[in-house]
Amino acid sequence: MALTFKELSVIDDCATIWNKFCELEEMHPDDKKDVKDAIHTIERIVMKRSAYRDHPDIFTEMKTIR
């Protein structure tokens, strides 16, 4: 199963955030890396959702956490 429209929208928003952040004046040399890492974390979380839907037998505990 693929990502949903809303999930794809979140991924697209991450790209928008990155592009806008890169337009800002640099304040600290680590800021770009920190933002990049945060965006990659968001993207990984969103992309894992497809795996959860495709393999409910593997991710059975996820249902009980929600």
N, C-alpha and C positions, 0 to 999 in steps of 0.2 A: 504494500500500500504506500502511496506517496504522501507527502506532506499536504495538509489541508490548505485551503486558501488563506485562512487566518495565520497559520504557521508560516507560510511563505511570506506573508505580509510582515511578520515579525523579523524574519531574516532580511527582508528588503529594508526594513526600518534600521536594522543594525548597520547596513551599508550607508544609509543616509546619515546616521549618527557619526560614523567614522569619517565620512567626507566632510561633514560640518565641523567636526572636531579638528581635522587637519587644517582647516582654514583659520583657526584661532592662533593668536600669537603664542609662541612657546613660553611657558612660565617655569617649567622644570623639565630637565632632560628625560626623566623617567615617565612623564605623563603619557606620551604616545604609547609606550609599551604597556602601561597599566590599562589604558582604554582598550587597546588591542586585545589584551588578555581577557578583559571583562566581556568584550563583544564575543570573543571565541567561546567563552563559557556559556553565554546566552545561546549562541548558535548550537553548541553541542547539546544543551538541554532541550531545545526545540526539536532538533533533528532526531533525538532519541525517542521522541513520542511516536514516530512512525514504527520504530522497532517494537515498542510496547504494544501497538495495535496489531502488528504482524505476527508477533510471537507471544500471545497471552499465556501459553503454557510455560514459557521460560520466566515471564515477568508476573507470575501469579501473586506475589506479595505486593506488587504495586497497587492492585485493586483494593487491598485492605488498608493501605496507607491513606488513600484519598478521603 
